[in-house]
Amino acid sequence: MSVAAILVAAGSGSRLASTRPKAFVDLAGEPLVVHAARRLMAGGVVDTLVAVVPADWVEQAQRLLPRAHVVVGGASRVDSVAAGLAALPAEVDVVLVHDAARALAPPTLVLAVVQAVCEGNPAVVPGLAVTDTIKQVDASGAVVHTLDRASLRAVQTPQGFDRATLQRAHAQPPTGAHTDDAGLVEALGTRVLVVPGDPLALKITTPADLAHAERLLQ
């Protein structure tokens, strides 16, 4: 089966206190997007890499990622993934969607997600068990309910999909806010499988996250 990865790198770097888009902020001397792309490709299962970046960073991204097809992102994450989907070759069967902000997600995680899709699961996401106590609150901040953390997972990327399933999910009219592509697939009523995630696939959002990632690399 032919596997493609859409590397979403069009977000701003505002919470990282950077003038650059988040994906182009340096981690140990290289932009996050380079780290993410390297680990996506290292397992040898990804045939095609599409990087989705801000319009004024296309040339820079193409220099940094010579093996990638670089396209311009949209106004939202959903729009950016749709732009990546539109750029995929016709022969692609399996699509990974990965956030450049999860720059240290290891090749073993990529392989596990691809394998699960190839085994017949139309949508696969990696997730970690939640260790904190999670409480649902109302608009005033009062606790409404304490959730059973045994059934909760903190979801990561890369997320993997049968191509037809992901395209069908993106073709549906939007129904509320979705923070990942698995949410779009769930809205179809399609089963989404969770496989074990990896602590290295942390999302780098703040300066503290960036410092933690630096320590992990050391």
PESUL-V216101 format. One line per field, one symbol per residue. ss: DSSP state (H for helix, E for strand, - for the rest). psi: psi as a letter, one per 40 degrees, with the letter a starting at -180 (. if undefined). burial: I if it has 16 or more other ideal C-beta (glycine too) atoms within 10 Angstrom, else O. A space follows every 10 residues. Layout:
ss = ???
psi = ???
burial = ???
This chain:
ss = --EEEEEEE- ---HHH---- -HHH-EE--E EHHHHHHHHH HH-----EEE EEE-HHHHHH HHHH----EE EE----HHHH HHHHHH---- ---EEEEEE- ------HHHH HHHHHHHH-- --EEEEEEE- ----EEE--- --EEEE--HH H-EEE---EE EEHHHHHHHH H--------- HHHHHHH--- --EEEE--HH H-----HHHH HHHHHHH-
psi = ihhihhhhfe iifdeefiei ideehhhfei iddddddddd edeeehdhhh hhiideeddd ddddgdeihh ihiadidddd ddddddeiid ehdhhhhihd egeehidddd ddddddddee hdhhiiiiih dihhhhiade eihdihihed eihhiaiiii ihddddddde eiihgahhei dddddddeei hhhhihahde fihhdidddd ddddddd.
burial = OOIIIIIIII IOIOOIOOOI IIIIIOIOOO IIIIIIIOII IOIOIIIIII IIIIOOIOOI IOOIIOOIII IIIOOOIIOI IIIIIOIIOO OIOIIIIIII IIIIIOIOII OIIIOIIIOO IIIIIIIIOO OOOOOOOOOO OOOOOOOOOO OOOOIIIIII IIIOIIOIII OOOOOOOIOI IIIIIOOOOI OIIIIOIIOI IIOIOOOOOI OOIOOOOO
